[in-house]
């Protein structure tokens, strides 16, 4: 019933295409019954049930080798980047002999296979399904690798690169690749690796002379360790370990690699940046966005940038990014500045109201302890309820402030460094131009913004409530007046003064909010004498931060031994990022810093997973109706479709980028390929073409539909014939019907491949510019077509038009005589 309803709503052209794909149930079952990945003798014809008592996976071997042979031949070009990985063929079939549970893979249970694919294009090159009993991963990997190398020929393995994860990366595979002179780059997590993680390694193993320990203290910074390793007695490889920041607060992340001939050793310590996406709506209220290729949009924005750069220099564009977290280290920011300023009694007059709050703890160790805590966050600090609530609430509070009548504009900024004192920095929640309280006619003053959020169970004190009721929610405050002591919390006073001191501004907008909304806003006036006293109080401790800038950094003795070890581990990445920013300006927002080894591995590793994702787009829910040997055969067909699709994409890009293709990077090729059609459209066209071919095979032979026998022509012969082709449409049909001229090329059994004619820019009236396909007159029907034949070099339609039974492309290459174009339109 649902099928009937769907048919009644389809357009006529779609209905006509759909009718070509409809099979009767009897015909479907007939095809399905003879559909298998193994020899028919293995199927019990009497019971029509696969024999599950024996391990028949080995009967797939001939099928596995032959089904991807053409893919290997096509992809056997000079440079190959190969990925070895496993696939899980999800199946609910009852005859799956040995199921594996893997929630990470596509499907929850099924049979695994070992596969190898080309990384850039994601073309599957070889596959072997795992046997239940006599399975050896080493033997299987060697087998599939041999199949690829056999197709590659006798050119040696120096132009092949192999990547694998820790499940395959073992000494036997390393030795096999070294014997074949094949380069490799892979993650390793086995005992043969010379680096051991401190928290996981046994103490006895660390005593060996060829084993090195990597400390995974969660507070340590990124580092790269390198060593040489051997397989057997004379096979050498390079080993490395990369220590990354901790994710769980318990141990640092340590990734170990093995490599041979892929990367230049000078690049092993290179840091790569993963960019962070910036929402378009944020750009409107963001200062210093030139690194995002967006300039200031109005005079107010330019004025804000001038105000900020008067005393500071931007180090980052946004806050809470990877570059922000690195560059705020070894600089005294608001939180650290407040904690060390209160150690000086001269600041107590404007930081503490009551005598019992004041204290003197004026020693270097206390200052060092406070600075260390502001530079190195613990897991508890990052995930505290107050910090999470405050971070989430900043966005809504900022939007609420922009809606206030007294707020002229509020911009967001990143980390700002004092120009005259590089050891000072500040990360305000914004820079705002506002009218003073009760004076909307004033031109406005510039102020930094500090937002503080109180958690749900914190309410206004009696003093705060009284002032807010009498003064409204927007209040003028000056340091040391009654409102200063009542409305600005003790732990926030130093941060407010620190912002005014670094930015050299007279005002700070101090905002207090709850998750439900604003409580009150203070425009705090900070006199210059207060700013000078605050600066003098923290300047005496600047040597606790400036030591990192010396040619041979040495941590001051005020820090304890553990703190000195942690700080020294943070110096390398800080030095690299800081020098880059000071020389060339802020980086585009960085999501994460990675080592070059990670980037190379991630680039090479995506082959199998990408192919599996493509195949998943073609998988339907009927697989539980199939026996497993049938499922394997069906999956192989889908893999061939995917291989054809990605090869078609690569060839199209190579044709379109003929001059620049050799110099394109891996990422550029991927991006260009992603713009060449979709898998769904390609599969639809492929199915129709196969039905067209089948209809010709079973139709009644006709004179004009028979393909005469033609000898194979060389490329030089084809070019010689096509050189005589008329330049205009007139005489084109006669030329290609002439058996001594164009017909020899048109009907010749060579590779006739449909290729897109390319694209061009087009700007519709009132709309944005976009790219549209280039179209030319079809040589067969005379209408506009977007494809051409790679051999005949004439435009042709690849899809059906009107009442056509076969496409123009198929008819052009299979009809003995081409009728005039005007007779081929229906």
Steps between C-alpha positions, in 0.01 A plus 500: 500500500778745594677420172181581305463832683862588430464414129195724470697802625814453290571715199472328166874507430583354841232237463641394164849462650360311799313252284831394347617391847194301603548123522236242567540307824561174311777658293652654812508165679643332191789746489550479875514120493803496271674784676799394710862581580602134496484207266150366443612151602535622857129575524275211593246516219264256672457704817589837350671581831866582531691226680602656829687199633816582308701817456420602143652849516811364329277421201471877449869532412471475121206739499683748725807499274317541171228745595746786573765409241394776259501757781858409582606532136340843465653631823853367435648842432840630605421604858271300725390582855346186646295443814470162670201465730213272591135523402201362685231369266192544713264208448207339679526191282490182704775334300774745593746257646688724743348832600693790649343769714635848422277798577754739347462347155208514257260248647517336840594148404624306201811359336820701471729516203845643441514755221740734328398823325662797329494789749445801275222361280367238751493234229487150652780289353494165682296323766516170688226379734612346825476126546365357818781259585821533300514879496838672514498876465864512394442251217187680380667843501793363306257348250302817428818705488645256245192537278542877491876481438442248219271748322756773565756307298875485529553868574608431859329609818672835557196689371253315722406627847310274742303615803338284769363536851628332815303182426721425197817689587725217619866406446416234239322757282784749546752239391287399201480861380870560557584188295289630212649851532153637570473814708258506793359731767277351770401505864655231720393370838703182532786389723753539217467878500798663673284755689294396801239707680598551864161423655451183290848351469631239741801611699701202381453601137632849566836364605582384148761707319290531183180614675416863579243634743245768410358679804122539466445741788169672408641849554797460267498676165532357148829340405647280225746220575702321230706182485621230262356148503593168343312195374715192509867586471533728200162665430484852639203731541430832674290514815335801662263585781283811527373613839185710470293684758297293744133437424384341824726678750657170604769437239632681193424355158803320355488384136780281368600475133729293281617637168732429213573750225172695504587814697810714510638475853513879527119501476439255784486781758288726280174621654188500283189704572143377465286810436194578703189602311375851574123546476407770245276677753803547729697691236268801531612564858863384479808723499827423320352253254743577217648151542156370396526712182229736627582868548338751737145569385425845648654802669399384849684172450810684381477729801484197730811350342684832543400517868629148564826539307579826680653302788476133407560259215260217410653153532186299415172574326278292728518363852498139618681382189819296490716802412339702781574224754867490393570874476347592837767287666807685634301825509332657801129520423203613708461204734872458567550877527228533765650221711855638499399867532329432831835379639610864506357709790484812280207347308291420805344847505305428181479119510376437857232689690540348847820474701440132571506430125846648463808288534866509409650191339776673313727224382604373160372144543142621542518709184648206310225270625225740388654550156547128448132436573396772254720351223434129554136412552413178676212278394301617803550868407390447139187302590382682814133591507572872532733502198263298282203718593694820443626391160155394380340819629742746338333485160145577623630775731694661216190498278293646785752783549483592131125550536536759778425861403822623654717251302618654172701193391675201658779315320664168590878466516759232574820518704655848513866560594629827647720661235756644743492203738468171304480303825158658568183385323125505539202313354198730550154370420465789259574862414194726516405857427226607741313805625566580867210414736217753471657689209390359164598825328867447578721404203601186687812360666703191419526230766617142528235245598518251786205258535447300818229236533359382829378146527132429564516493882679835536282807543560871553607602847290745698742785418497416129121473496463842665736672256345338191149602606603859561740547208357274225701216345757728331714674760799734495777374729845634589780311671483546880146644513218323682365338184847355428506312830136392480462398135843377387598173666837479674628229265406709195648840594852419391377369164306822434803717580727269298290553186503877539876497568597286196262674255566845653128570514322702765193279507410132538146366447448254786193280433343264753251245367322175573410236241153656496620852412688815606507596868681834473770681299764736638699749297811504720732798485862401576721805575852512360662499846325170580620351175858612576495353852365172365772488230776568755369216716526237227807633318726369775397145399546537125819291510276200575363538144776662293756220553344311208623765252870443570707302245548218751187505719541395861204485735546716815558318827176638644318220319532153651658208315175361353391845389836563330469174307149586381593855400805389303280257305277792397785720375555346149146540366461841668822623339399383152148644514607823672775574245262429211231734640737783588651484152189462285199585716225285654431154364164406360316340797660163575287209614793276580875475457619170353835356413587456133510124562132504596407700191682262266346197669146644490544588132617151404263307724168609352488258204306205645267707716416728208423204274283343771301823536435506127387135500271570795311751282409214264406250771134427562315323778436178306835345586345276766319316216831400344732213583843624590669382181235695310557805716872491425431490125252786523744705706772437240275646230440805715874535555552489124238772458683713759836434333355601164355814654820622667711412193253695286538795736879487492510479118258790473712715731815402309332605175373830643828583678730370227775756556484516881405142590856379563560778751173460692520388861311208652243737654456697177434183299245384757324837494492512119367143481221578746358750250467242220150360534359276774507126553122481469495673160793294374338174611170596339671577169705181524193283560317655206804448278519133603132456423557665164780257425285206613208610285724500193628153580151349523324707230425377148806559280452792264724629228560836658551359850768247415855595580737397217835349580777756518870453552641676806659833413798655670483847653711636213260353239199649683661844516586480130139423405348763732729762349275480190181565704298801375530806723128574470190287551436489129646177371560357850249214462631410154856494634416263787289276271787459254646150564842623380503803728299586813313169525830321560546709817135511610450121478851406599521281816705753700424677826221745425447686828249781569677808636342824625555801277593703808331790675479877476397789721147637455332788679118491480328835531467591864682190623850403602754366252508122472663235283292321237593220257630590155263367230549443127284360221465120519642335185224238505175683582588867455397613850734654758715244685742534793718196422727394216669179386864477606599328173263644237524851657137586417224614744251225592221443754566229757144493640174414328296772332136491404396151383852373445565137588875552503704814555664702225839388624412130463326544163792699362744218567275204409294598196661421167342803334429827683175665380485879467472672845147631437368141480652399836324745731228258617 
